[in-house]
Structures are given as C-alpha cells and as structure tokens.
Amino acid sequence: MQEYYKILGVSEDASEEEIDRAYSELKSKYSRERFYEGEIGNEAARNLTKLETAYTEIKAKLKKGSKSSDSMNFDFSEIERLIKDGKIESAQSRLDDFSERNAEWHYLQSVIFYKKNWTNESKKQLEIAMNMDPHNTKYGDAYTKLKQKMEYNEKAFHSGNAGFSQDANDPQYNNNRQMGGCDCGSMAECCATWCCLNMLCNGCR
C-alpha cells in the first residue's frame, strides 16, 4: 500500500482531501502529456494507469475503514442520462464530482472515454471495474465487445480498410449487427441496457 501513496506523492497519513487533490493534479498532468510523441507520451500513459490503480486502491482502503454507510450510496442516474443524451462533457464533469469511486464509476468513465474515441483509456477503466467487481457480467460483456472492436479495427488498419465492413456477407458485419452496431433503428430493443448501446453505437456512424 505504501507504493500507492508514493505514486500520488502524498504521505500515508494524508487526508482524503489531500489525496483527491494530488490525484486530480497528476491526472490532469499525465492526461496532457500522454499525447506527446515518443517516450514522454508513453511514460505519461503508463503513469496514468499506475495513478488510477493507486487511487482506486487507496480509496478502497479508506472506504473499508469508514463506519459511515453514506459512502456506499452511489446514484449515477444523472450521469447515465447525460451520456444517453450525448452530453459527454457534462457527464464527465458530474462523474468527476464523486470522491468515492466504485466499480460502476470506472465503468461509466470507460463509456465516456469510448464516446471520445479514447479506446485504450476506455479499456483500462473497464479493467479496473472488473478488478473491483469481477462477477459483474455487464462489465465483462462490455470488455469482450470492446476488445473485439479494437482487434477488428487493428486488422482493418493493417489491411488498408477504415472502420467496420459494411459487406453483409462479412461475418464481422453480421457480428456488429448482433451487438447493436449497425441497425440503429432497433438498437434500443437489442441492447439489454443503455450501457451496451453506448459502448457499441459508434459503429453506426
């Protein structure tokens, strides 16, 4: 646990406010630097992943030591509505207001990153959510579909194709339709939850 505090640059007896502030400052710094070219960008991306893990573990430890049940009350309904309405920046702002970050928080952060086309960051947030709640099938299904999309896009990139194939004879095209990726008119009916819709609807465009 000591190493996690070192990653945030705070002492083990730091207050929760100090931890949150350190996290926010470092996240902002690494989020900017990860777009730099070369090793600086790569190192920033690695540091951002370490930061998210450290912050999650520290907050989980603090939560376990708390006697208040209020910290376990999470209401993400407004954020879900904002994402469904396409108000991504507003959703991000509301999500940032939560000091306690459980598995669902990281899942919603993954959805927001996906909507911004930050697939690598989206994948990392899903991994954190699954690590915190390994038996949640929603997270596992979203992770599987995201990996399928990333793998197909990588394959398409190397073969000189852009985006998903629209050939109805292509198995990948049929798979996208089954996951709600191409049939925009019936996606709401095909997806069990709005989350699946948000994770896959970019395939329609």
Buried (B, 14 or more C-beta within 10 A) or exposed (E): EEEBBEBBEBEEEBEEEBBBBBBEEBBEBBBEBBEEEEEEBEBBBEBBBBBBBBBBBBBBEBBEEEEEEEBEEEEBEEBBBBBBEEBBEBBBEBBEEBEBBBBBBBBBBBBBBBBEEBBEBBBBBBBBBBBBBEEBEBBBBBBEBBEBBBEBBEEBEEEEEEEBBEEEEEEBBBBBBEBBBBBEEEBEEBBEEBBBBBBBBBBBE
